[in-house]
Amino acid sequence: MTSTTLEKIKSYGHGEYKQDALEALLDYYGKTSFMNISEEQALVFLQKLESGEIKI
């Protein structure tokens, strides 16, 4: 996954909760490392954040 996509996902967290957006990504796919999440998976997650389907 690119750092640009990771930063976009991180931006959905607020203040001290920025880490929560990244943790939600890991939880959503049941992974323990960002290296195990593909760019495609991250983009799907980002789209769901943007649409409001996933709330953090």
C-alpha positions as CSV (number, residue, x, y, z in Angstrom):
1,M,0.0,0.0,0.0
2,T,1.3,3.5,-0.8
3,S,2.1,6.0,1.8
4,T,-0.4,8.4,0.1
5,T,-3.3,6.0,0.6
6,L,-2.1,5.4,4.2
7,E,-2.1,9.2,4.9
8,K,-5.6,9.6,3.4
9,I,-6.9,6.9,5.7
10,K,-5.1,8.4,8.7
11,S,-6.7,11.7,8.0
12,Y,-10.1,10.3,8.9
13,G,-9.0,10.0,12.5
14,H,-9.2,13.2,14.5
15,G,-6.7,14.7,17.0
16,E,-5.4,11.9,19.3
17,Y,-7.6,9.4,17.4
18,K,-5.6,9.5,14.1
19,Q,-4.2,6.1,15.1
20,D,-7.7,4.7,15.3
21,A,-8.2,5.1,11.6
22,L,-5.2,2.9,11.0
23,E,-6.2,0.4,13.6
24,A,-9.7,0.2,12.0
25,L,-8.0,-0.6,8.7
26,L,-6.1,-3.5,10.3
27,D,-9.2,-4.7,12.2
28,Y,-11.3,-4.6,9.0
29,Y,-9.1,-7.0,7.3
30,G,-8.1,-9.0,10.4
31,K,-4.4,-8.2,9.8
32,T,-1.6,-7.4,12.2
33,S,0.6,-5.5,9.7
34,F,0.1,-2.9,7.0
35,M,2.4,-5.0,4.8
36,N,-0.3,-7.6,4.6
37,I,-2.8,-5.2,3.2
38,S,-2.8,-4.6,-0.6
39,E,-3.3,-1.2,-2.2
40,E,-6.6,-2.4,-3.6
41,Q,-7.8,-3.4,-0.2
42,A,-6.8,-0.1,1.3
43,L,-8.6,1.8,-1.5
44,V,-11.8,-0.2,-0.9
45,F,-11.5,0.7,2.8
46,L,-10.9,4.4,2.0
47,Q,-14.0,4.4,-0.3
48,K,-16.1,3.0,2.5
49,L,-14.7,5.7,4.9
50,E,-15.5,8.4,2.4
51,S,-19.1,7.1,1.8
52,G,-19.8,6.8,5.5
53,E,-20.2,3.1,5.4
54,I,-17.4,2.7,7.9
55,K,-17.4,5.2,10.8
56,I,-14.4,5.7,13.1
